[in-house]
Amino acid sequence: MKAFRLDELEAERAANEGAYLQFLRERNMSAGLYALDAGDADPQGPHEQDEIYFVVSGRASITVGDETTEVGRGSVVYVPARTVHRFHHISEDLRVLVVFSPPES
């Protein structure tokens, strides 16, 4: 078993001074914590993997392909592989659990 605490993951991510911390990598999936502060621009592009975003905290909008929705704590968003997507209008610091399948390269 592997178990993680979000507060510890956030502290490790912040200490590494990056927006993304991969904390789990297995044969069929990987998981990480993604952080964007209020007002930040989301620099990511499409990925080769399917993704699931679970919003741990914060508020923003996300556009996936040509669809846009608002997200907040507890929101779950699926993004198919190779689909253009981006968080925007980040009004509260955003912390998102990201699951990639297969694992992010």
N, C-alpha and C positions, 0 to 999 in steps of 0.2 A: 504494500500500500504506500502511496505517496499522498501526503496531506499538506495543505498550504493555508496560510493566513493572509488575507488581503492586506492587512496593515504592514506585515513584514515584506510582502512583495512590493508594496508601494514605497517603502523605505529603501529597499534594494534598487528599485528602478530610479528613484530620485538620486541616490548615491552615485549611480552610474551615469547620471546626467543625460539620459536618453528618454525619448517618448515611449519606447517599447522595450519590455523585458520579457523574453521568452523564458518561462520557468518549467516547462514540461515538453519533452520531445519523445515520442514513442513511434513505433513502426507505422501506425496508421493515422496519427494525429499529432499536433503540437498545440500548445496553449501559451498565451502570454497576456500581459497587462499593458494596455495602451492608454496613454495620458495626453490630453490636450487641455490647456488652460483656457479660461474664458478669453475670447477674442483671438485665439490662435488660428492659424490657417492649417488645414490638414494636408500634408504633403504627399500622402500615399497615392499610389497608382493601382491599377488592377493587379491581382495576384493569380498565380497559376492553380491555386487551390480554392475549394469551397471554403466559406468562412461563416461562422456564427459569432455575432457580437451580442454580449450581455452587458447592458449598461449598469454598472455598480453605483455610480453617482454622477450628478451633473445633468445639464440640459443642453440640447443642441438639435439641429436638424441633420438628417442624412439623406443624400440622394444616391440611389442605386439605379443605374441605367437612366431611365427617364421618369422615375418615381421618387417623390420626396415625402418624408414624414418627419414629425417631431419625435424625439426620443428623450427619455428621462429614466431615472432609477427604476429598474425592473423591466425595461424594454429589451426585447430580443429581436434581432434582425438577421436574416439569412442573406448572404451575398454569394451568388453562383460564381464559380471560377471565371476569370478573365472579364468580369463585368466592371466597368468604370463605376467607382463609388467614392464618396467623400463626405466627411462630417463638415458642417458649416454652421454659421450663426450660433456659435458656442457661447451661450449666455451664462453658464455656470461651469466651473472646472469639471471636465469630463474624464471619468475613469471607466474603462471598458475591458471586460474579459473577452479575449479573442480566442476562438478555437479554429484551427486550420485542419482540413483533411483533404488529401494526405498532408503530412507535416510540411511546414514552410521550409523552403530550401535555403 
